[in-house]
Amino acid sequence: MKIVFLNIKARMIEIYDKNGMKNISLSGVKRIKEELKNDDVLYITNAVKTTGSEVVKMISGINDKSLNSAIENDENLYIRSTEKGVIRIEALKLSFNGPDDFKPLDDILSKFGKDILDKNRTLKKLRENGSIEILSEHDVDAVSNYLKQEKAIRQ
């Protein structure tokens, strides 16, 4: 059995099992799905036993709702890496310098075309495995604050 905590402010899911804890960005639905599979999961909010599939479905819904709301409200969208270190996409001469490097999505779309997220195989793969994610302006503030708190704790 795995224990799952959903951290909405940080847009992360914390998964605990016999091997320790893993943090996965909410945008990494594919990674979350692989990690939870069809395992029994104890999802901690008010201690409800559920399945990994149900948790993945709920997270997908949260992500969709957040992005759709941002699009409807004409909020700025940003793209960022969820991984520590640098991710380089040589074909586009584009790099992401860690989780706190937020790039305006409009800049990337205007530079490379509206369909670049689906057309470029590297970008598509990085999105599917949760290594990069698209966030609303509101989510950027929440993630930034969380990253600052984490950095302060480490120091």
PyMOL CGO cylinders between C-alpha atoms (Angstrom):
from pymol import cmd
from pymol.cgo import CYLINDER

trace = [
    CYLINDER, 0.00, 0.00, 0.00, 1.16, 3.52, -0.80, 0.3, 1, 1, 1, 1, 1, 1,
    CYLINDER, 1.16, 3.52, -0.80, 0.29, 6.71, 1.05, 0.3, 1, 1, 1, 1, 1, 1,
    CYLINDER, 0.29, 6.71, 1.05, -0.43, 9.77, -1.10, 0.3, 1, 1, 1, 1, 1, 1,
    CYLINDER, -0.43, 9.77, -1.10, -0.51, 13.43, -0.07, 0.3, 1, 1, 1, 1, 1, 1,
    CYLINDER, -0.51, 13.43, -0.07, -1.62, 16.10, -2.53, 0.3, 1, 1, 1, 1, 1, 1,
    CYLINDER, -1.62, 16.10, -2.53, 0.16, 19.43, -2.09, 0.3, 1, 1, 1, 1, 1, 1,
    CYLINDER, 0.16, 19.43, -2.09, -1.96, 21.87, -4.13, 0.3, 1, 1, 1, 1, 1, 1,
    CYLINDER, -1.96, 21.87, -4.13, 0.13, 24.94, -3.21, 0.3, 1, 1, 1, 1, 1, 1,
    CYLINDER, 0.13, 24.94, -3.21, 3.31, 23.35, -4.55, 0.3, 1, 1, 1, 1, 1, 1,
    CYLINDER, 3.31, 23.35, -4.55, 1.43, 21.49, -7.32, 0.3, 1, 1, 1, 1, 1, 1,
    CYLINDER, 1.43, 21.49, -7.32, 3.14, 18.30, -6.18, 0.3, 1, 1, 1, 1, 1, 1,
    CYLINDER, 3.14, 18.30, -6.18, 2.05, 14.85, -5.11, 0.3, 1, 1, 1, 1, 1, 1,
    CYLINDER, 2.05, 14.85, -5.11, 4.01, 13.07, -2.36, 0.3, 1, 1, 1, 1, 1, 1,
    CYLINDER, 4.01, 13.07, -2.36, 4.03, 9.29, -2.57, 0.3, 1, 1, 1, 1, 1, 1,
    CYLINDER, 4.03, 9.29, -2.57, 5.27, 7.24, 0.37, 0.3, 1, 1, 1, 1, 1, 1,
    CYLINDER, 5.27, 7.24, 0.37, 5.97, 3.51, 0.23, 0.3, 1, 1, 1, 1, 1, 1,
    CYLINDER, 5.97, 3.51, 0.23, 8.43, 1.02, 1.72, 0.3, 1, 1, 1, 1, 1, 1,
    CYLINDER, 8.43, 1.02, 1.72, 11.24, 2.53, -0.38, 0.3, 1, 1, 1, 1, 1, 1,
    CYLINDER, 11.24, 2.53, -0.38, 10.74, 6.09, 0.89, 0.3, 1, 1, 1, 1, 1, 1,
    CYLINDER, 10.74, 6.09, 0.89, 9.11, 9.23, -0.48, 0.3, 1, 1, 1, 1, 1, 1,
    CYLINDER, 9.11, 9.23, -0.48, 8.84, 10.55, -4.05, 0.3, 1, 1, 1, 1, 1, 1,
    CYLINDER, 8.84, 10.55, -4.05, 7.71, 14.04, -5.06, 0.3, 1, 1, 1, 1, 1, 1,
    CYLINDER, 7.71, 14.04, -5.06, 6.14, 14.31, -8.50, 0.3, 1, 1, 1, 1, 1, 1,
    CYLINDER, 6.14, 14.31, -8.50, 4.77, 17.45, -10.15, 0.3, 1, 1, 1, 1, 1, 1,
    CYLINDER, 4.77, 17.45, -10.15, 1.02, 17.38, -10.79, 0.3, 1, 1, 1, 1, 1, 1,
    CYLINDER, 1.02, 17.38, -10.79, 1.75, 17.88, -14.48, 0.3, 1, 1, 1, 1, 1, 1,
    CYLINDER, 1.75, 17.88, -14.48, 3.54, 14.54, -14.50, 0.3, 1, 1, 1, 1, 1, 1,
    CYLINDER, 3.54, 14.54, -14.50, 0.34, 12.54, -14.76, 0.3, 1, 1, 1, 1, 1, 1,
    CYLINDER, 0.34, 12.54, -14.76, 2.12, 9.85, -16.79, 0.3, 1, 1, 1, 1, 1, 1,
    CYLINDER, 2.12, 9.85, -16.79, 4.81, 9.48, -14.09, 0.3, 1, 1, 1, 1, 1, 1,
    CYLINDER, 4.81, 9.48, -14.09, 2.18, 9.47, -11.35, 0.3, 1, 1, 1, 1, 1, 1,
    CYLINDER, 2.18, 9.47, -11.35, 0.22, 6.82, -13.22, 0.3, 1, 1, 1, 1, 1, 1,
    CYLINDER, 0.22, 6.82, -13.22, 3.35, 4.65, -13.57, 0.3, 1, 1, 1, 1, 1, 1,
    CYLINDER, 3.35, 4.65, -13.57, 4.19, 5.12, -9.89, 0.3, 1, 1, 1, 1, 1, 1,
    CYLINDER, 4.19, 5.12, -9.89, 0.70, 4.31, -8.59, 0.3, 1, 1, 1, 1, 1, 1,
    CYLINDER, 0.70, 4.31, -8.59, -0.38, 1.79, -11.26, 0.3, 1, 1, 1, 1, 1, 1,
    CYLINDER, -0.38, 1.79, -11.26, -3.34, -0.07, -9.78, 0.3, 1, 1, 1, 1, 1, 1,
    CYLINDER, -3.34, -0.07, -9.78, -1.84, -0.22, -6.30, 0.3, 1, 1, 1, 1, 1, 1,
    CYLINDER, -1.84, -0.22, -6.30, -4.01, 0.31, -3.27, 0.3, 1, 1, 1, 1, 1, 1,
    CYLINDER, -4.01, 0.31, -3.27, -3.52, 3.88, -2.13, 0.3, 1, 1, 1, 1, 1, 1,
    CYLINDER, -3.52, 3.88, -2.13, -4.27, 5.65, 1.12, 0.3, 1, 1, 1, 1, 1, 1,
    CYLINDER, -4.27, 5.65, 1.12, -4.99, 9.19, -0.09, 0.3, 1, 1, 1, 1, 1, 1,
    CYLINDER, -4.99, 9.19, -0.09, -4.71, 11.54, 2.86, 0.3, 1, 1, 1, 1, 1, 1,
    CYLINDER, -4.71, 11.54, 2.86, -7.27, 14.31, 3.07, 0.3, 1, 1, 1, 1, 1, 1,
    CYLINDER, -7.27, 14.31, 3.07, -9.79, 12.79, 5.35, 0.3, 1, 1, 1, 1, 1, 1,
    CYLINDER, -9.79, 12.79, 5.35, -8.25, 9.29, 5.19, 0.3, 1, 1, 1, 1, 1, 1,
    CYLINDER, -8.25, 9.29, 5.19, -10.12, 7.78, 2.25, 0.3, 1, 1, 1, 1, 1, 1,
    CYLINDER, -10.12, 7.78, 2.25, -8.90, 4.49, 0.81, 0.3, 1, 1, 1, 1, 1, 1,
    CYLINDER, -8.90, 4.49, 0.81, -8.91, 4.57, -2.98, 0.3, 1, 1, 1, 1, 1, 1,
    CYLINDER, -8.91, 4.57, -2.98, -6.95, 3.33, -5.98, 0.3, 1, 1, 1, 1, 1, 1,
    CYLINDER, -6.95, 3.33, -5.98, -4.03, 4.87, -7.84, 0.3, 1, 1, 1, 1, 1, 1,
    CYLINDER, -4.03, 4.87, -7.84, -6.23, 5.27, -10.92, 0.3, 1, 1, 1, 1, 1, 1,
    CYLINDER, -6.23, 5.27, -10.92, -8.68, 7.44, -9.02, 0.3, 1, 1, 1, 1, 1, 1,
    CYLINDER, -8.68, 7.44, -9.02, -5.89, 9.70, -7.71, 0.3, 1, 1, 1, 1, 1, 1,
    CYLINDER, -5.89, 9.70, -7.71, -4.49, 10.10, -11.25, 0.3, 1, 1, 1, 1, 1, 1,
    CYLINDER, -4.49, 10.10, -11.25, -7.96, 10.96, -12.57, 0.3, 1, 1, 1, 1, 1, 1,
    CYLINDER, -7.96, 10.96, -12.57, -8.44, 13.56, -9.84, 0.3, 1, 1, 1, 1, 1, 1,
    CYLINDER, -8.44, 13.56, -9.84, -5.04, 15.19, -10.53, 0.3, 1, 1, 1, 1, 1, 1,
    CYLINDER, -5.04, 15.19, -10.53, -5.72, 15.31, -14.26, 0.3, 1, 1, 1, 1, 1, 1,
    CYLINDER, -5.72, 15.31, -14.26, -9.00, 17.07, -13.49, 0.3, 1, 1, 1, 1, 1, 1,
    CYLINDER, -9.00, 17.07, -13.49, -7.26, 19.62, -11.25, 0.3, 1, 1, 1, 1, 1, 1,
    CYLINDER, -7.26, 19.62, -11.25, -4.68, 20.37, -13.95, 0.3, 1, 1, 1, 1, 1, 1,
    CYLINDER, -4.68, 20.37, -13.95, -7.31, 20.71, -16.68, 0.3, 1, 1, 1, 1, 1, 1,
    CYLINDER, -7.31, 20.71, -16.68, -9.52, 22.93, -14.53, 0.3, 1, 1, 1, 1, 1, 1,
    CYLINDER, -9.52, 22.93, -14.53, -6.61, 25.21, -13.59, 0.3, 1, 1, 1, 1, 1, 1,
    CYLINDER, -6.61, 25.21, -13.59, -5.42, 25.65, -17.19, 0.3, 1, 1, 1, 1, 1, 1,
    CYLINDER, -5.42, 25.65, -17.19, -8.92, 26.06, -18.61, 0.3, 1, 1, 1, 1, 1, 1,
    CYLINDER, -8.92, 26.06, -18.61, -9.73, 28.67, -15.99, 0.3, 1, 1, 1, 1, 1, 1,
    CYLINDER, -9.73, 28.67, -15.99, -6.52, 30.55, -16.80, 0.3, 1, 1, 1, 1, 1, 1,
    CYLINDER, -6.52, 30.55, -16.80, -7.28, 30.46, -20.53, 0.3, 1, 1, 1, 1, 1, 1,
    CYLINDER, -7.28, 30.46, -20.53, -10.87, 31.65, -20.00, 0.3, 1, 1, 1, 1, 1, 1,
    CYLINDER, -10.87, 31.65, -20.00, -9.66, 34.51, -17.79, 0.3, 1, 1, 1, 1, 1, 1,
    CYLINDER, -9.66, 34.51, -17.79, -6.97, 35.39, -20.35, 0.3, 1, 1, 1, 1, 1, 1,
    CYLINDER, -6.97, 35.39, -20.35, -4.23, 34.86, -17.77, 0.3, 1, 1, 1, 1, 1, 1,
    CYLINDER, -4.23, 34.86, -17.77, -0.63, 34.62, -18.88, 0.3, 1, 1, 1, 1, 1, 1,
    CYLINDER, -0.63, 34.62, -18.88, 0.64, 31.06, -19.11, 0.3, 1, 1, 1, 1, 1, 1,
    CYLINDER, 0.64, 31.06, -19.11, 4.17, 29.93, -18.34, 0.3, 1, 1, 1, 1, 1, 1,
    CYLINDER, 4.17, 29.93, -18.34, 6.24, 26.85, -19.05, 0.3, 1, 1, 1, 1, 1, 1,
    CYLINDER, 6.24, 26.85, -19.05, 8.89, 25.50, -16.68, 0.3, 1, 1, 1, 1, 1, 1,
    CYLINDER, 8.89, 25.50, -16.68, 11.00, 22.48, -15.93, 0.3, 1, 1, 1, 1, 1, 1,
    CYLINDER, 11.00, 22.48, -15.93, 10.05, 20.37, -12.93, 0.3, 1, 1, 1, 1, 1, 1,
    CYLINDER, 10.05, 20.37, -12.93, 13.53, 18.83, -12.79, 0.3, 1, 1, 1, 1, 1, 1,
    CYLINDER, 13.53, 18.83, -12.79, 16.63, 20.06, -10.99, 0.3, 1, 1, 1, 1, 1, 1,
    CYLINDER, 16.63, 20.06, -10.99, 19.40, 21.04, -13.36, 0.3, 1, 1, 1, 1, 1, 1,
    CYLINDER, 19.40, 21.04, -13.36, 19.31, 22.23, -16.94, 0.3, 1, 1, 1, 1, 1, 1,
    CYLINDER, 19.31, 22.23, -16.94, 17.15, 20.77, -19.70, 0.3, 1, 1, 1, 1, 1, 1,
    CYLINDER, 17.15, 20.77, -19.70, 18.34, 21.76, -23.16, 0.3, 1, 1, 1, 1, 1, 1,
    CYLINDER, 18.34, 21.76, -23.16, 16.38, 21.34, -26.37, 0.3, 1, 1, 1, 1, 1, 1,
    CYLINDER, 16.38, 21.34, -26.37, 19.14, 21.81, -28.92, 0.3, 1, 1, 1, 1, 1, 1,
    CYLINDER, 19.14, 21.81, -28.92, 16.88, 21.82, -32.00, 0.3, 1, 1, 1, 1, 1, 1,
    CYLINDER, 16.88, 21.82, -32.00, 15.09, 24.90, -30.63, 0.3, 1, 1, 1, 1, 1, 1,
    CYLINDER, 15.09, 24.90, -30.63, 18.08, 26.46, -28.86, 0.3, 1, 1, 1, 1, 1, 1,
    CYLINDER, 18.08, 26.46, -28.86, 15.88, 26.49, -25.77, 0.3, 1, 1, 1, 1, 1, 1,
    CYLINDER, 15.88, 26.49, -25.77, 16.87, 25.63, -22.22, 0.3, 1, 1, 1, 1, 1, 1,
    CYLINDER, 16.87, 25.63, -22.22, 15.16, 25.43, -18.87, 0.3, 1, 1, 1, 1, 1, 1,
    CYLINDER, 15.16, 25.43, -18.87, 17.43, 26.17, -15.91, 0.3, 1, 1, 1, 1, 1, 1,
    CYLINDER, 17.43, 26.17, -15.91, 15.68, 24.30, -13.13, 0.3, 1, 1, 1, 1, 1, 1,
    CYLINDER, 15.68, 24.30, -13.13, 12.24, 24.46, -11.52, 0.3, 1, 1, 1, 1, 1, 1,
    CYLINDER, 12.24, 24.46, -11.52, 12.33, 28.20, -10.86, 0.3, 1, 1, 1, 1, 1, 1,
    CYLINDER, 12.33, 28.20, -10.86, 12.95, 29.17, -14.52, 0.3, 1, 1, 1, 1, 1, 1,
    CYLINDER, 12.95, 29.17, -14.52, 9.48, 30.21, -15.69, 0.3, 1, 1, 1, 1, 1, 1,
    CYLINDER, 9.48, 30.21, -15.69, 9.25, 31.15, -19.38, 0.3, 1, 1, 1, 1, 1, 1,
    CYLINDER, 9.25, 31.15, -19.38, 6.20, 32.94, -20.82, 0.3, 1, 1, 1, 1, 1, 1,
    CYLINDER, 6.20, 32.94, -20.82, 4.41, 30.46, -23.07, 0.3, 1, 1, 1, 1, 1, 1,
    CYLINDER, 4.41, 30.46, -23.07, 3.39, 33.23, -25.49, 0.3, 1, 1, 1, 1, 1, 1,
    CYLINDER, 3.39, 33.23, -25.49, 7.07, 33.97, -26.17, 0.3, 1, 1, 1, 1, 1, 1,
    CYLINDER, 7.07, 33.97, -26.17, 7.77, 30.35, -27.07, 0.3, 1, 1, 1, 1, 1, 1,
    CYLINDER, 7.77, 30.35, -27.07, 4.63, 30.03, -29.21, 0.3, 1, 1, 1, 1, 1, 1,
    CYLINDER, 4.63, 30.03, -29.21, 5.36, 33.26, -31.09, 0.3, 1, 1, 1, 1, 1, 1,
    CYLINDER, 5.36, 33.26, -31.09, 8.98, 32.24, -31.69, 0.3, 1, 1, 1, 1, 1, 1,
    CYLINDER, 8.98, 32.24, -31.69, 8.41, 28.61, -32.72, 0.3, 1, 1, 1, 1, 1, 1,
    CYLINDER, 8.41, 28.61, -32.72, 4.74, 28.46, -33.78, 0.3, 1, 1, 1, 1, 1, 1,
    CYLINDER, 4.74, 28.46, -33.78, 1.43, 27.67, -32.09, 0.3, 1, 1, 1, 1, 1, 1,
    CYLINDER, 1.43, 27.67, -32.09, 1.82, 23.90, -32.55, 0.3, 1, 1, 1, 1, 1, 1,
    CYLINDER, 1.82, 23.90, -32.55, 5.39, 23.60, -31.23, 0.3, 1, 1, 1, 1, 1, 1,
    CYLINDER, 5.39, 23.60, -31.23, 4.32, 21.77, -28.07, 0.3, 1, 1, 1, 1, 1, 1,
    CYLINDER, 4.32, 21.77, -28.07, 2.92, 18.94, -30.18, 0.3, 1, 1, 1, 1, 1, 1,
    CYLINDER, 2.92, 18.94, -30.18, 5.20, 19.23, -33.20, 0.3, 1, 1, 1, 1, 1, 1,
    CYLINDER, 5.20, 19.23, -33.20, 8.55, 19.06, -31.39, 0.3, 1, 1, 1, 1, 1, 1,
    CYLINDER, 8.55, 19.06, -31.39, 9.06, 15.48, -30.20, 0.3, 1, 1, 1, 1, 1, 1,
    CYLINDER, 9.06, 15.48, -30.20, 11.37, 16.46, -27.34, 0.3, 1, 1, 1, 1, 1, 1,
    CYLINDER, 11.37, 16.46, -27.34, 8.95, 19.04, -25.93, 0.3, 1, 1, 1, 1, 1, 1,
    CYLINDER, 8.95, 19.04, -25.93, 6.05, 16.61, -26.32, 0.3, 1, 1, 1, 1, 1, 1,
    CYLINDER, 6.05, 16.61, -26.32, 7.94, 13.83, -24.52, 0.3, 1, 1, 1, 1, 1, 1,
    CYLINDER, 7.94, 13.83, -24.52, 9.04, 16.16, -21.72, 0.3, 1, 1, 1, 1, 1, 1,
    CYLINDER, 9.04, 16.16, -21.72, 5.43, 17.26, -21.18, 0.3, 1, 1, 1, 1, 1, 1,
    CYLINDER, 5.43, 17.26, -21.18, 4.13, 13.70, -21.20, 0.3, 1, 1, 1, 1, 1, 1,
    CYLINDER, 4.13, 13.70, -21.20, 6.60, 12.51, -18.58, 0.3, 1, 1, 1, 1, 1, 1,
    CYLINDER, 6.60, 12.51, -18.58, 6.08, 15.61, -16.42, 0.3, 1, 1, 1, 1, 1, 1,
    CYLINDER, 6.08, 15.61, -16.42, 9.58, 17.06, -16.84, 0.3, 1, 1, 1, 1, 1, 1,
    CYLINDER, 9.58, 17.06, -16.84, 8.07, 20.33, -18.06, 0.3, 1, 1, 1, 1, 1, 1,
    CYLINDER, 8.07, 20.33, -18.06, 4.68, 21.76, -17.25, 0.3, 1, 1, 1, 1, 1, 1,
    CYLINDER, 4.68, 21.76, -17.25, 2.46, 24.65, -18.23, 0.3, 1, 1, 1, 1, 1, 1,
    CYLINDER, 2.46, 24.65, -18.23, 1.22, 26.85, -15.41, 0.3, 1, 1, 1, 1, 1, 1,
    CYLINDER, 1.22, 26.85, -15.41, -1.13, 29.78, -14.99, 0.3, 1, 1, 1, 1, 1, 1,
    CYLINDER, -1.13, 29.78, -14.99, 0.14, 33.01, -13.48, 0.3, 1, 1, 1, 1, 1, 1,
    CYLINDER, 0.14, 33.01, -13.48, -1.56, 32.07, -10.20, 0.3, 1, 1, 1, 1, 1, 1,
    CYLINDER, -1.56, 32.07, -10.20, 0.18, 28.68, -10.17, 0.3, 1, 1, 1, 1, 1, 1,
    CYLINDER, 0.18, 28.68, -10.17, 3.54, 30.34, -10.87, 0.3, 1, 1, 1, 1, 1, 1,
    CYLINDER, 3.54, 30.34, -10.87, 3.15, 32.41, -7.70, 0.3, 1, 1, 1, 1, 1, 1,
    CYLINDER, 3.15, 32.41, -7.70, 2.27, 29.33, -5.65, 0.3, 1, 1, 1, 1, 1, 1,
    CYLINDER, 2.27, 29.33, -5.65, 5.15, 27.26, -7.03, 0.3, 1, 1, 1, 1, 1, 1,
    CYLINDER, 5.15, 27.26, -7.03, 7.62, 30.14, -6.59, 0.3, 1, 1, 1, 1, 1, 1,
    CYLINDER, 7.62, 30.14, -6.59, 6.64, 30.56, -2.95, 0.3, 1, 1, 1, 1, 1, 1,
    CYLINDER, 6.64, 30.56, -2.95, 6.94, 26.82, -2.35, 0.3, 1, 1, 1, 1, 1, 1,
    CYLINDER, 6.94, 26.82, -2.35, 10.40, 26.71, -3.98, 0.3, 1, 1, 1, 1, 1, 1,
    CYLINDER, 10.40, 26.71, -3.98, 11.55, 29.65, -1.84, 0.3, 1, 1, 1, 1, 1, 1,
    CYLINDER, 11.55, 29.65, -1.84, 10.34, 27.89, 1.31, 0.3, 1, 1, 1, 1, 1, 1,
    CYLINDER, 10.34, 27.89, 1.31, 12.10, 24.66, 0.31, 0.3, 1, 1, 1, 1, 1, 1,
    CYLINDER, 12.10, 24.66, 0.31, 15.33, 26.56, -0.37, 0.3, 1, 1, 1, 1, 1, 1,
    CYLINDER, 15.33, 26.56, -0.37, 15.12, 28.28, 3.02, 0.3, 1, 1, 1, 1, 1, 1,
    CYLINDER, 15.12, 28.28, 3.02, 14.59, 24.94, 4.76, 0.3, 1, 1, 1, 1, 1, 1,
    CYLINDER, 14.59, 24.94, 4.76, 17.62, 23.40, 2.99, 0.3, 1, 1, 1, 1, 1, 1,
    CYLINDER, 17.62, 23.40, 2.99, 19.81, 26.35, 3.96, 0.3, 1, 1, 1, 1, 1, 1,
]
cmd.load_cgo(trace, "trace")
